[in-house]
């Protein structure tokens, strides 16, 4: 767990399959819940992306 680089690779591969919008939305909500459980704060739009937690 918390291998964010590998997760990003898998998410990119999965996106190539052209999932339905509801599948993308469901996955997004699931990943958001996981990061919340891990204690990762959601970055603000004005935050510097270089300072974001690796999960984002």
N, CA, C and O atoms as a printed pandas DataFrame, in Angstrom:
     atom_number atom_name residue_name chain_id  residue_number  x_coord  y_coord  z_coord
0              1         N          UNK        A               1    0.837   -1.182    0.000
1              2        CA          UNK        A               1    0.000    0.000    0.000
2              3         C          UNK        A               1    0.879    1.241    0.000
3              4         O          UNK        A               1    2.056    1.193    0.355
4              5         N          UNK        A               2    0.290    2.324   -0.397
5              6        CA          UNK        A               2    0.928    3.628   -0.483
6              7         C          UNK        A               2    2.053    3.667   -1.515
7              8         O          UNK        A               2    2.971    4.479   -1.402
8              9         N          UNK        A               3    1.988    2.797   -2.516
9             10        CA          UNK        A               3    2.919    2.854   -3.643
10            11         C          UNK        A               3    2.234    3.689   -4.722
11            12         O          UNK        A               3    1.673    3.162   -5.682
12            13         N          UNK        A               4    2.297    5.000   -4.536
13            14        CA          UNK        A               4    1.521    5.912   -5.355
14            15         C          UNK        A               4    1.960    5.927   -6.817
15            16         O          UNK        A               4    1.133    6.086   -7.714
16            17         N          UNK        A               5    3.251    5.761   -7.054
17            18        CA          UNK        A               5    3.737    5.743   -8.434
18            19         C          UNK        A               5    3.167    4.539   -9.184
19            20         O          UNK        A               5    2.721    4.671  -10.324
20            21         N          UNK        A               6    3.179    3.383   -8.555
21            22        CA          UNK        A               6    2.642    2.174   -9.186
22            23         C          UNK        A               6    1.129    2.306   -9.374
23            24         O          UNK        A               6    0.588    1.903  -10.403
24            25         N          UNK        A               7    0.463    2.866   -8.388
25            26        CA          UNK        A               7   -0.984    3.071   -8.508
26            27         C          UNK        A               7   -1.305    3.985   -9.684
27            28         O          UNK        A               7   -2.272    3.759  -10.411
28            29         N          UNK        A               8   -0.487    5.016   -9.864
29            30        CA          UNK        A               8   -0.687    5.929  -10.992
30            31         C          UNK        A               8   -0.553    5.226  -12.332
31            32         O          UNK        A               8   -1.295    5.503  -13.274
32            33         N          UNK        A               9    0.409    4.308  -12.401
33            34        CA          UNK        A               9    0.583    3.536  -13.630
34            35         C          UNK        A               9   -0.658    2.696  -13.923
35            36         O          UNK        A               9   -1.139    2.658  -15.055
36            37         N          UNK        A              10   -1.168    2.027  -12.894
37            38        CA          UNK        A              10   -2.344    1.176  -13.077
38            39         C          UNK        A              10   -3.585    1.996  -13.429
39            40         O          UNK        A              10   -4.409    1.568  -14.237
40            41         N          UNK        A              11   -3.713    3.171  -12.819
41            42        CA          UNK        A              11   -4.853    4.026  -13.136
42            43         C          UNK        A              11   -4.782    4.508  -14.590
43            44         O          UNK        A              11   -5.806    4.607  -15.265
44            45         N          UNK        A              12   -3.578    4.805  -15.063
45            46        CA          UNK        A              12   -3.421    5.219  -16.460
46            47         C          UNK        A              12   -3.806    4.089  -17.405
47            48         O          UNK        A              12   -4.481    4.310  -18.410
48            49         N          UNK        A              13   -3.373    2.877  -17.074
49            50        CA          UNK        A              13   -3.722    1.718  -17.903
50            51         C          UNK        A              13   -5.231    1.483  -17.895
51            52         O          UNK        A              13   -5.823    1.196  -18.935
52            53         N          UNK        A              14   -5.838    1.605  -16.741
53            54        CA          UNK        A              14   -7.279    1.392  -16.635
54            55         C          UNK        A              14   -8.054    2.440  -17.425
55            56         O          UNK        A              14   -9.094    2.137  -18.011
56            57         N          UNK        A              15   -7.552    3.662  -17.441
57            58        CA          UNK        A              15   -8.230    4.742  -18.161
58            59         C          UNK        A              15   -8.195    4.521  -19.666
59            60         O          UNK        A              15   -9.060    5.020  -20.385
60            61         N          UNK        A              16   -7.208    3.783  -20.146
61            62        CA          UNK        A              16   -7.116    3.484  -21.578
62            63         C          UNK        A              16   -8.267    2.598  -22.052
63            64         O          UNK        A              16   -8.538    2.531  -23.251
64            65         N          UNK        A              17   -8.943    1.920  -21.132
65            66        CA          UNK        A              17  -10.067    1.053  -21.488
66            67         C          UNK        A              17  -11.347    1.850  -21.715
67            68         O          UNK        A              17  -12.388    1.283  -22.046
68            69         N          UNK        A              18  -11.264    3.164  -21.534
69            70        CA          UNK        A              18  -12.417    4.059  -21.728
70            71         C          UNK        A              18  -13.614    3.656  -20.849
71            72         O          UNK        A              18  -14.677    3.308  -21.363
72            73         N          UNK        A              19  -13.428    3.709  -19.518
73            74        CA          UNK        A              19  -14.532    3.338  -18.633
74            75         C          UNK        A              19  -15.687    4.342  -18.738
75            76         O          UNK        A              19  -15.506    5.492  -19.139
76            77         N          UNK        A              20  -16.865    3.869  -18.369
77            78        CA          UNK        A              20  -18.036    4.745  -18.343
78            79         C          UNK        A              20  -17.845    5.819  -17.268
79            80         O          UNK        A              20  -17.122    5.599  -16.297
80            81         N          UNK        A              21  -18.487    6.976  -17.436
81            82        CA          UNK        A              21  -18.355    8.044  -16.439
82            83         C          UNK        A              21  -18.709    7.597  -15.020
83            84         O          UNK        A              21  -18.055    8.014  -14.064
84            85         N          UNK        A              22  -19.726    6.762  -14.870
85            86        CA          UNK        A              22  -20.107    6.330  -13.525
86            87         C          UNK        A              22  -18.993    5.490  -12.894
87            88         O          UNK        A              22  -18.817    5.518  -11.676
88            89         N          UNK        A              23  -18.245    4.751  -13.704
89            90        CA          UNK        A              23  -17.140    3.952  -13.174
90            91         C          UNK        A              23  -16.002    4.860  -12.716
91            92         O          UNK        A              23  -15.389    4.623  -11.675
92            93         N          UNK        A              24  -15.726    5.893  -13.496
93            94        CA          UNK        A              24  -14.689    6.845  -13.113
94            95         C          UNK        A              24  -15.075    7.581  -11.827
95            96         O          UNK        A              24  -14.241    7.774  -10.942
96            97         N          UNK        A              25  -16.337    7.986  -11.730
97            98        CA          UNK        A              25  -16.796    8.698  -10.550
98            99         C          UNK        A              25  -16.740    7.805   -9.314
99           100         O          UNK        A              25  -16.346    8.253   -8.238
100          101         N          UNK        A              26  -17.132    6.548   -9.469
101          102        CA          UNK        A              26  -17.107    5.613   -8.357
102          103         C          UNK        A              26  -15.679    5.389   -7.880
103          104         O          UNK        A              26  -15.412    5.411   -6.679
104          105         N          UNK        A              27  -14.767    5.174   -8.811
105          106        CA          UNK        A              27  -13.361    4.976   -8.456
106          107         C          UNK        A              27  -12.804    6.213   -7.760
107          108         O          UNK        A              27  -12.099    6.097   -6.758
108          109         N          UNK        A              28  -13.114    7.383   -8.280
109          110        CA          UNK        A              28  -12.642    8.623   -7.670
110          111         C          UNK        A              28  -13.097    8.723   -6.217
111          112         O          UNK        A              28  -12.303    9.048   -5.334
112          113         N          UNK        A              29  -14.371    8.445   -5.973
113          114        CA          UNK        A              29  -14.892    8.528   -4.609
114          115         C          UNK        A              29  -14.239    7.499   -3.692
115          116         O          UNK        A              29  -13.964    7.787   -2.527
116          117         N          UNK        A              30  -13.988    6.295   -4.218
117          118        CA          UNK        A              30  -13.317    5.265   -3.432
118          119         C          UNK        A              30  -11.890    5.684   -3.077
119          120         O          UNK        A              30  -11.455    5.520   -1.937
120          121         N          UNK        A              31  -11.169    6.222   -4.050
121          122        CA          UNK        A              31   -9.798    6.654   -3.793
122          123         C          UNK        A              31   -9.761    7.834   -2.826
123          124         O          UNK        A              31   -8.856    7.935   -1.998
124          125         N          UNK        A              32  -10.730    8.710   -2.931
125          126        CA          UNK        A              32  -10.828    9.837   -2.012
126          127         C          UNK        A              32  -11.034    9.344   -0.584
127          128         O          UNK        A              32  -10.415    9.859    0.346
128          129         N          UNK        A              33  -11.897    8.355   -0.408
129          130        CA          UNK        A              33  -12.132    7.786    0.916
130          131         C          UNK        A              33  -10.870    7.128    1.474
131          132         O          UNK        A              33  -10.574    7.262    2.661
132          133         N          UNK        A              34  -10.130    6.420    0.624
133          134        CA          UNK        A              34   -8.896    5.774    1.072
134          135         C          UNK        A              34   -7.895    6.813    1.552
135          136         O          UNK        A              34   -7.281    6.639    2.604
136          137         N          UNK        A              35   -7.723    7.888    0.794
137          138        CA          UNK        A              35   -6.766    8.912    1.218
138          139         C          UNK        A              35   -7.217    9.586    2.506
139          140         O          UNK        A              35   -6.386    9.955    3.336
140          141         N          UNK        A              36   -8.519    9.749    2.681
141          142        CA          UNK        A              36   -9.027   10.309    3.935
142          143         C          UNK        A              36   -8.723    9.374    5.100
143          144         O          UNK        A              36   -8.320    9.826    6.172
144          145         N          UNK        A              37   -8.912    8.074    4.896
145          146        CA          UNK        A              37   -8.617    7.103    5.947
146          147         C          UNK        A              37   -7.134    7.082    6.297
147          148         O          UNK        A              37   -6.765    6.801    7.437
148          149         N          UNK        A              38   -6.295    7.376    5.327
149          150        CA          UNK        A              38   -4.854    7.400    5.557
150          151         C          UNK        A              38   -4.390    8.730    6.156
151          152         O          UNK        A              38   -3.214    8.891    6.483
152          153         N          UNK        A              39   -5.302    9.663    6.297
153          154        CA          UNK        A              39   -4.979   10.939    6.921
154          155         C          UNK        A              39   -4.374   11.964    5.976
155          156         O          UNK        A              39   -3.767   12.935    6.428
156          157         N          UNK        A              40   -4.527   11.771    4.687
157          158        CA          UNK        A              40   -4.000   12.728    3.708
158          159         C          UNK        A              40   -5.025   13.826    3.457
159          160         O          UNK        A              40   -6.144   13.560    3.020
160          161         N          UNK        A              41   -4.631   15.046    3.736
161          162        CA          UNK        A              41   -5.542   16.175    3.532
162          163         C          UNK        A              41   -5.683   16.476    2.041
163          164         O          UNK        A              41   -4.731   16.342    1.272
164          165         N          UNK        A              42   -6.876   16.879    1.653
165          166        CA          UNK        A              42   -7.126   17.271    0.270
166          167         C          UNK        A              42   -6.477   18.638    0.047
167          168         O          UNK        A              42   -6.763   19.583    0.781
168          169         N          UNK        A              43   -5.606   18.750   -0.959
169          170        CA          UNK        A              43   -4.957   20.045   -1.189
170          171         C          UNK        A              43   -5.952   21.083   -1.714
171          172         O          UNK        A              43   -6.934   20.755   -2.380
172          173         N          UNK        A              44   -5.668   22.319   -1.397
173          174        CA          UNK        A              44   -6.470   23.426   -1.911
174          175         C          UNK        A              44   -6.004   23.750   -3.326
175          176         O          UNK        A              44   -4.859   23.474   -3.684
176          177         N          UNK        A              45   -6.879   24.326   -4.121
177          178        CA          UNK        A              45   -6.513   24.682   -5.495
178          179         C          UNK        A              45   -5.355   25.675   -5.529
179          180         O          UNK        A              45   -4.589   25.712   -6.492
180          181         N          UNK        A              46   -5.233   26.473   -4.483
181          182        CA          UNK        A              46   -4.184   27.490   -4.449
182          183         C          UNK        A              46   -2.863   26.942   -3.926
183          184         O          UNK        A              46   -1.851   27.641   -3.980
184          185         N          UNK        A              47   -2.844   25.704   -3.418
185          186        CA          UNK        A              47   -1.604   25.111   -2.912
186          187         C          UNK        A              47   -0.652   24.796   -4.059
187          188         O          UNK        A              47   -1.073   24.508   -5.179
188          189         N          UNK        A              48    0.622   24.856   -3.756
189          190        CA          UNK        A              48    1.650   24.511   -4.730
190          191         C          UNK        A              48    1.654   22.993   -4.919
191          192         O          UNK        A              48    1.863   22.263   -3.950
192          193         N          UNK        A              49    1.429   22.500   -6.141
193          194        CA          UNK        A              49    1.391   21.049   -6.356
194          195         C          UNK        A              49    2.662   20.324   -5.902
195          196         O          UNK        A              49    2.603   19.145   -5.554
196          197         N          UNK        A              50    3.780   20.995   -5.901
197          198        CA          UNK        A              50    5.025   20.365   -5.444
198          199         C          UNK        A              50    4.975   20.028   -3.965
199          200         O          UNK        A              50    5.723   19.167   -3.499
200          201         N          UNK        A              51    4.104   20.695   -3.223
201          202        CA          UNK        A              51    3.993   20.470   -1.783
202          203         C          UNK        A              51    2.889   19.465   -1.432
203          204         O          UNK        A              51    2.711   19.134   -0.260
204          205         N          UNK        A              52    2.152   18.982   -2.427
205          206        CA          UNK        A              52    1.065   18.045   -2.169
206          207         C          UNK        A              52    1.600   16.708   -1.676
207          208         O          UNK        A              52    2.733   16.332   -1.977
208          209         N          UNK        A              53    0.786   16.004   -0.928
209          210        CA          UNK        A              53    1.094   14.640   -0.511
210          211         C          UNK        A              53    1.211   13.770   -1.780
211          212         O          UNK        A              53    0.501   14.018   -2.754
212          213         N          UNK        A              54    2.086   12.765   -1.783
213          214        CA          UNK        A              54    2.264   11.942   -2.993
214          215         C          UNK        A              54    0.982   11.255   -3.489
215          216         O          UNK        A              54    0.891   10.894   -4.663
216          217         N          UNK        A              55    0.015   11.079   -2.622
217          218        CA          UNK        A              55   -1.238   10.447   -3.046
218          219         C          UNK        A              55   -1.969   11.285   -4.094
219          220         O          UNK        A              55   -2.737   10.755   -4.897
220          221         N          UNK        A              56   -1.729   12.578   -4.083
221          222        CA          UNK        A              56   -2.406   13.457   -5.032
222          223         C          UNK        A              56   -1.596   13.620   -6.259
223          224         O          UNK        A              56   -2.005   14.328   -7.179
